Amino acid sequence: MPTVIVYWSPGRSQEQKQRVSQRIYAALVEDGGARPEDVLVIFQNIEAGDASRPGAAAKPAED
């Protein structure tokens, strides 16, 4: 089962998530040969301070 996890900052609307998931879904079905019923797209919000890049400290969440 193709599973795609999209990590991004909060604030996207349900409409934006739907559009993005449809494009991912289409790519996996049309170009990847996946069965439509097997595609799963998961959206995971990453809050400020939850991640960092090499050489850079994570930014703390602002209150």
Contacts in CASP RR format, 6 or more apart in sequence:
PFRMAT RR
TARGET T0000
AUTHOR 0000-0000-0000
METHOD contacts of the structure
MODEL  1
MPTVIVYWSPGRSQEQKQRVSQRIYAALVEDGGARPEDVLVIFQNIEAGD
ASRPGAAAKPAED
1 38 0 8 1.000
1 39 0 8 1.000
1 40 0 8 1.000
2 28 0 8 1.000
2 32 0 8 1.000
2 34 0 8 1.000
2 38 0 8 1.000
2 39 0 8 1.000
2 40 0 8 1.000
3 40 0 8 1.000
3 41 0 8 1.000
3 42 0 8 1.000
4 24 0 8 1.000
4 28 0 8 1.000
4 39 0 8 1.000
4 40 0 8 1.000
4 41 0 8 1.000
4 42 0 8 1.000
5 42 0 8 1.000
5 43 0 8 1.000
5 44 0 8 1.000
6 20 0 8 1.000
6 24 0 8 1.000
6 41 0 8 1.000
6 42 0 8 1.000
6 43 0 8 1.000
6 44 0 8 1.000
7 44 0 8 1.000
7 46 0 8 1.000
7 51 0 8 1.000
8 43 0 8 1.000
8 44 0 8 1.000
8 45 0 8 1.000
8 46 0 8 1.000
9 45 0 8 1.000
9 46 0 8 1.000
9 47 0 8 1.000
9 48 0 8 1.000
10 45 0 8 1.000
10 47 0 8 1.000
11 45 0 8 1.000
12 20 0 8 1.000
12 43 0 8 1.000
17 43 0 8 1.000
20 41 0 8 1.000
21 41 0 8 1.000
21 43 0 8 1.000
24 39 0 8 1.000
24 41 0 8 1.000
25 36 0 8 1.000
25 39 0 8 1.000
25 41 0 8 1.000
28 34 0 8 1.000
28 39 0 8 1.000
29 35 0 8 1.000
29 36 0 8 1.000
29 39 0 8 1.000
47 61 0 8 1.000
48 59 0 8 1.000
48 60 0 8 1.000
48 61 0 8 1.000
48 62 0 8 1.000
49 58 0 8 1.000
49 59 0 8 1.000
49 60 0 8 1.000
49 61 0 8 1.000
50 58 0 8 1.000
51 58 0 8 1.000
52 58 0 8 1.000
END
